[in-house]
């Protein structure tokens, strides 16, 4: 999936197909998200 | 067994060497202020992209490269000025470097003979080590008759036959095909479990490092980025480089600006209408307009067709964001 200029990759547990422009919903596991400072790349908060 | 300690180690190549080691020429120092310790019997993997300084580090430990600054200790002994032969180290490189005219037995015996060990001592050592690496049936053969996997088994057996305090493995599996790599990886793990020799493996293959090592050292441009247990590094990368380097497929790293929405803090993304709720644990450190890089692994992203699976997702989680196809 394209997010602005970036590609967002995801792994699905089953074979699924989506059409271009098709509305979908995303879920990120909150406890598995990481924040980094853009310049240094260092982690923000553990 | 032995404890290995590196304290503030630097390596800078002189001009002649720089022309050969191109990466070093770009960055001046091939290794910068490197400090870490391996405990007795520990298996440590040094992992990083080409030119990150991992092989240089191994060669400094082995005594094959001079140290520009810093100290290396094995146990309580500072080994900076010790000759390689006096460091009690076993080495196995990706190139097998076996002596073609000698049998496997003679290859294994070579260094012990050079140390004036008796025939009985040599035989006892080989009898112990040969089954560990499954080379007992190869002892009468000569290297040209061996497969790549067999040569590497002999190479590693030769490195441990003198029972070194420290075993250094430099990309030992890189010449082998997938199945053989996996097989020998298991053999190395089993061998280490048996002899409990402090072992360092240098590799660019994260699967190799993560499956073999108790802890891994991640290097980039001569700097240590992170050292920890594989799962710790995978789950809690200290920076975006480690986050993107460890894991296959790699972690998504998205540029984002945090904004204050009606329902709370949201990640927004340039040229995209995607909105993602900022997890609660970050609420104390974010601010309106703050630029961040958001990292999330592909396995931690779930996507569903709104029409078919919304109800299921909604019942499963409160963290739902709507997006639209390609432009998200």
HADDOCK unambig.tbl for C-alpha pairs under 7 A between the chains (distance, minus, plus):
assign (segid A and resid 1 and name CA) (segid B and resid 326 and name CA) 5.58 0.50 0.50
assign (segid A and resid 2 and name CA) (segid B and resid 326 and name CA) 5.30 0.50 0.50
assign (segid A and resid 2 and name CA) (segid B and resid 327 and name CA) 5.61 0.50 0.50
assign (segid A and resid 2 and name CA) (segid B and resid 328 and name CA) 6.30 0.50 0.50
assign (segid A and resid 3 and name CA) (segid B and resid 269 and name CA) 6.99 0.50 0.50
assign (segid A and resid 3 and name CA) (segid B and resid 272 and name CA) 5.77 0.50 0.50
assign (segid A and resid 3 and name CA) (segid B and resid 327 and name CA) 6.04 0.50 0.50
assign (segid A and resid 3 and name CA) (segid B and resid 328 and name CA) 5.58 0.50 0.50
assign (segid A and resid 4 and name CA) (segid B and resid 269 and name CA) 6.56 0.50 0.50
assign (segid A and resid 4 and name CA) (segid B and resid 270 and name CA) 5.55 0.50 0.50
assign (segid A and resid 4 and name CA) (segid B and resid 271 and name CA) 4.54 0.50 0.50
assign (segid A and resid 4 and name CA) (segid B and resid 272 and name CA) 4.77 0.50 0.50
assign (segid A and resid 4 and name CA) (segid B and resid 327 and name CA) 6.69 0.50 0.50
assign (segid A and resid 6 and name CA) (segid B and resid 254 and name CA) 6.63 0.50 0.50
assign (segid A and resid 8 and name CA) (segid B and resid 252 and name CA) 6.03 0.50 0.50
assign (segid A and resid 9 and name CA) (segid B and resid 252 and name CA) 6.56 0.50 0.50
assign (segid A and resid 9 and name CA) (segid B and resid 298 and name CA) 5.33 0.50 0.50
assign (segid A and resid 10 and name CA) (segid B and resid 298 and name CA) 3.82 0.50 0.50
assign (segid A and resid 10 and name CA) (segid B and resid 299 and name CA) 5.97 0.50 0.50
assign (segid A and resid 10 and name CA) (segid B and resid 301 and name CA) 5.49 0.50 0.50
assign (segid A and resid 10 and name CA) (segid B and resid 302 and name CA) 6.88 0.50 0.50
assign (segid A and resid 11 and name CA) (segid B and resid 298 and name CA) 5.22 0.50 0.50
assign (segid A and resid 11 and name CA) (segid B and resid 299 and name CA) 5.01 0.50 0.50
assign (segid A and resid 20 and name CA) (segid B and resid 325 and name CA) 5.64 0.50 0.50
assign (segid A and resid 20 and name CA) (segid B and resid 326 and name CA) 5.97 0.50 0.50
assign (segid A and resid 21 and name CA) (segid B and resid 324 and name CA) 6.00 0.50 0.50
assign (segid A and resid 21 and name CA) (segid B and resid 325 and name CA) 3.99 0.50 0.50
assign (segid A and resid 21 and name CA) (segid B and resid 326 and name CA) 5.74 0.50 0.50
assign (segid A and resid 22 and name CA) (segid B and resid 324 and name CA) 6.08 0.50 0.50
assign (segid A and resid 22 and name CA) (segid B and resid 325 and name CA) 4.71 0.50 0.50
assign (segid A and resid 23 and name CA) (segid B and resid 305 and name CA) 6.65 0.50 0.50
assign (segid A and resid 23 and name CA) (segid B and resid 306 and name CA) 6.25 0.50 0.50
assign (segid A and resid 23 and name CA) (segid B and resid 323 and name CA) 6.10 0.50 0.50
assign (segid A and resid 23 and name CA) (segid B and resid 324 and name CA) 4.31 0.50 0.50
assign (segid A and resid 23 and name CA) (segid B and resid 325 and name CA) 5.39 0.50 0.50
assign (segid A and resid 24 and name CA) (segid B and resid 303 and name CA) 6.52 0.50 0.50
assign (segid A and resid 24 and name CA) (segid B and resid 304 and name CA) 5.43 0.50 0.50
assign (segid A and resid 24 and name CA) (segid B and resid 305 and name CA) 4.62 0.50 0.50
assign (segid A and resid 24 and name CA) (segid B and resid 306 and name CA) 5.02 0.50 0.50
assign (segid A and resid 24 and name CA) (segid B and resid 322 and name CA) 6.43 0.50 0.50
assign (segid A and resid 24 and name CA) (segid B and resid 323 and name CA) 5.71 0.50 0.50
assign (segid A and resid 24 and name CA) (segid B and resid 324 and name CA) 5.95 0.50 0.50
assign (segid A and resid 24 and name CA) (segid B and resid 325 and name CA) 6.51 0.50 0.50
assign (segid A and resid 25 and name CA) (segid B and resid 303 and name CA) 5.44 0.50 0.50
assign (segid A and resid 25 and name CA) (segid B and resid 304 and name CA) 5.23 0.50 0.50
assign (segid A and resid 25 and name CA) (segid B and resid 305 and name CA) 6.44 0.50 0.50
assign (segid A and resid 25 and name CA) (segid B and resid 306 and name CA) 5.83 0.50 0.50
assign (segid A and resid 25 and name CA) (segid B and resid 320 and name CA) 6.71 0.50 0.50
assign (segid A and resid 25 and name CA) (segid B and resid 321 and name CA) 5.73 0.50 0.50
assign (segid A and resid 25 and name CA) (segid B and resid 322 and name CA) 4.73 0.50 0.50
assign (segid A and resid 25 and name CA) (segid B and resid 323 and name CA) 5.87 0.50 0.50
assign (segid A and resid 26 and name CA) (segid B and resid 301 and name CA) 6.81 0.50 0.50
assign (segid A and resid 26 and name CA) (segid B and resid 302 and name CA) 5.53 0.50 0.50
assign (segid A and resid 26 and name CA) (segid B and resid 303 and name CA) 4.55 0.50 0.50
assign (segid A and resid 26 and name CA) (segid B and resid 304 and name CA) 6.72 0.50 0.50
assign (segid A and resid 26 and name CA) (segid B and resid 320 and name CA) 6.12 0.50 0.50
assign (segid A and resid 26 and name CA) (segid B and resid 321 and name CA) 5.37 0.50 0.50
assign (segid A and resid 26 and name CA) (segid B and resid 322 and name CA) 6.39 0.50 0.50
assign (segid A and resid 27 and name CA) (segid B and resid 301 and name CA) 5.67 0.50 0.50
assign (segid A and resid 27 and name CA) (segid B and resid 302 and name CA) 4.93 0.50 0.50
assign (segid A and resid 27 and name CA) (segid B and resid 303 and name CA) 6.36 0.50 0.50
assign (segid A and resid 27 and name CA) (segid B and resid 319 and name CA) 5.97 0.50 0.50
assign (segid A and resid 27 and name CA) (segid B and resid 320 and name CA) 5.31 0.50 0.50
assign (segid A and resid 27 and name CA) (segid B and resid 321 and name CA) 6.48 0.50 0.50
assign (segid A and resid 28 and name CA) (segid B and resid 300 and name CA) 5.79 0.50 0.50
assign (segid A and resid 28 and name CA) (segid B and resid 301 and name CA) 4.73 0.50 0.50
assign (segid A and resid 28 and name CA) (segid B and resid 302 and name CA) 6.45 0.50 0.50
assign (segid A and resid 29 and name CA) (segid B and resid 300 and name CA) 5.47 0.50 0.50
assign (segid A and resid 29 and name CA) (segid B and resid 301 and name CA) 6.73 0.50 0.50
assign (segid A and resid 30 and name CA) (segid B and resid 279 and name CA) 5.50 0.50 0.50
assign (segid A and resid 32 and name CA) (segid B and resid 296 and name CA) 6.54 0.50 0.50
assign (segid A and resid 32 and name CA) (segid B and resid 300 and name CA) 6.68 0.50 0.50
assign (segid A and resid 33 and name CA) (segid B and resid 295 and name CA) 5.76 0.50 0.50
assign (segid A and resid 33 and name CA) (segid B and resid 296 and name CA) 5.00 0.50 0.50
assign (segid A and resid 34 and name CA) (segid B and resid 294 and name CA) 5.85 0.50 0.50
assign (segid A and resid 34 and name CA) (segid B and resid 295 and name CA) 4.75 0.50 0.50
assign (segid A and resid 34 and name CA) (segid B and resid 296 and name CA) 6.37 0.50 0.50
assign (segid A and resid 35 and name CA) (segid B and resid 292 and name CA) 6.42 0.50 0.50
assign (segid A and resid 35 and name CA) (segid B and resid 293 and name CA) 5.75 0.50 0.50
assign (segid A and resid 35 and name CA) (segid B and resid 294 and name CA) 4.92 0.50 0.50
assign (segid A and resid 35 and name CA) (segid B and resid 295 and name CA) 6.10 0.50 0.50
assign (segid A and resid 36 and name CA) (segid B and resid 239 and name CA) 6.53 0.50 0.50
assign (segid A and resid 36 and name CA) (segid B and resid 240 and name CA) 6.28 0.50 0.50
assign (segid A and resid 36 and name CA) (segid B and resid 292 and name CA) 5.84 0.50 0.50
assign (segid A and resid 36 and name CA) (segid B and resid 293 and name CA) 4.97 0.50 0.50
assign (segid A and resid 36 and name CA) (segid B and resid 294 and name CA) 6.50 0.50 0.50
assign (segid A and resid 37 and name CA) (segid B and resid 292 and name CA) 5.33 0.50 0.50
assign (segid A and resid 37 and name CA) (segid B and resid 293 and name CA) 6.16 0.50 0.50
assign (segid A and resid 38 and name CA) (segid B and resid 291 and name CA) 6.88 0.50 0.50
assign (segid A and resid 38 and name CA) (segid B and resid 292 and name CA) 5.38 0.50 0.50
assign (segid A and resid 38 and name CA) (segid B and resid 293 and name CA) 5.46 0.50 0.50
assign (segid A and resid 41 and name CA) (segid B and resid 239 and name CA) 5.22 0.50 0.50
assign (segid A and resid 41 and name CA) (segid B and resid 240 and name CA) 4.93 0.50 0.50
assign (segid A and resid 42 and name CA) (segid B and resid 238 and name CA) 6.23 0.50 0.50
assign (segid A and resid 42 and name CA) (segid B and resid 239 and name CA) 4.30 0.50 0.50
assign (segid A and resid 42 and name CA) (segid B and resid 240 and name CA) 6.47 0.50 0.50
assign (segid A and resid 43 and name CA) (segid B and resid 238 and name CA) 5.31 0.50 0.50
assign (segid A and resid 43 and name CA) (segid B and resid 239 and name CA) 4.98 0.50 0.50
